[in-house]
Amino acid sequence: MKKKNNTINILNRKAKFEYEFLDRYTAGIQLAGTEIKSIREGKAAIAESFCEFNDLHELFVINMHVEEYSHATYFNHQPKTQRKLLLNRKELKKLEKEVKNSGLTIIPTRLFINDNGLAKLDIVLAKGKKTYDKRETMKDRDNKRNLDRIKKAYN
């Protein structure tokens, strides 16, 4: 059996700037048939999305945009519905405890297709950065860029 080269890798680039990452998990997503087809075409966005628990202690990703599938009939999906995330019970309990007690948030950072053809979502337990932390991050990025430029000119 020949392996497919899956290049679907949708990132949330704003997340690293806005949040400080504490813990990382990989979760499966419960999707409809047309949703996975749209994701395989690369027509999804997780830039403004976040994760929340419902009353039944299930984790959902909110505000994840998956475009409607172009070749679907009237069975097409809604672009911005809540989608259930699939994790172990132990991981879910740990995440829920951290979110309730510490005031942390769960942010999706990467949407990808694994080797088996299943859609997976990398999520992180994160703490929001303050304004001065963001300025520090920008300053470090500029300093690194200038240092690389000097090294390149020297070589």
N, C-alpha and C positions, 0 to 999 in steps of 0.2 A: 504494500500500500504506500503510495507516494504522499509525502507530507506537503501541506500547503504552506506557502509563505504568507502569513497574515501580517499585514502592515497597518492594521487599524490600531491607532494609538492616539486617542483624543485626550488632551491634557487640559488641566485647569491651571493656567500659568499665573493667575492672580493670587492663588491660594498661598504660595510660599512667601509672597510679599505681605499679605494681609494677616497671616497666622503663623504662630510658632508651633511646629509639629512635635507631638509627644509620643504617639504610638501609631503604628501602621497595620492595617488589615487588608486582606483581599476577600471581597464578597462576590457571590453570584447575584444575578439579577433575574427576577421573574418577569419574563417578557412575553408579549403576544407574537404571533408569527410575522406580522408585517413590521413590528418594531425591530426584530433581529435582522431582517433584511435591510432596513434603512441603516442600521448601525454597521452592517458589513459593507455598505456603500460609503460609509464615513460621514453620514449626514446626521450627526448628533452633536450636542454642545452641553458641557457641564460647568460652564464658567460661573453662573449665578446659582448653582444648586447647593443644597445642604441636606443633612439627614436628620430625621426625627423619629421618635418612638410614638406609637399609638397606645391606646388603652389596653390592648392585648399583649403589650411588650414585644411588638414586632417593629423592625426597623424599616423605614421607607426613605427613599431618596425623593426630595421635593424639588421642583423647578428644573428638572433635567429635560432638555428639549431634544426630542427625536422627531425629525421631519416625517411627514406622512410618506408612505411608500408609493412611488410613482405608478407602479403597475397593479396596484390593488383595486378591488372593487369597493362596494359599500361596506365591506368588513374592515376597512382601514381603522387605525388606532388614533387616539387623541394625542397631539404633539406634547402636551405638558401635563400628563397625569402623574399621580404618585406611583412609584414602582417599588415593589417589595424587594428588600435585600436579604440574601440567604447567608446566614452565618451559623456557627455552632451555638448551642444554647449557652455554654459557658462564656463564650465571647460576647454574646448579646447581654448577658447579666452584668459582665464586667463593664461594658460600654455604658449601659443604662445607669449603673451606680456612679460612674465617673461624671456623666452628664448631669445627673440630679444633684450630687453632692458638691462637686467642684465648680460647676458653672461652665464646663468646657463644652465645645461643640464638635460635631462630626462633619468633616468636609470631604467630598470626593475629589481626588487629585488626578486620576487617570482611568479612562475607559478603554478596554482592550478586548481582543478576541484571543483566547488561549489556543493551545495546540489541538484541543479536541473540538474547536469550533464554537465554544461557549463564550458568551459575553461576561466579562468580569469587571469589577469596579474596585480600584484601590481607594480605600478610605483612610483618613487619619483622624485621630483624636487630637484636637488643636485648641490652642489658647490664643485669643485675639491679641494682636500687637498694639501697643500704644503708638501715638504719633511720633514720639522721639525714637522709638525702636525702628520705625519705618525709615526715618531720616538716617539713622545709623546704617541700615541695610543699604540705602542708596549711596551713602558715602563710601562704604566698603566696596561696593560694586565699581564705583568710579575710580577708587584707588587701584583696584585690581586691573582695570582696563588700562590705566595710565602706566602701571608697572609692566604689563604685557607689551604695550607700545614701546616703552623704553628698551625692554629686552630685545624686541624684534629689530629696532634700529641699531642696537649694539652688535648683534650677530651679523 
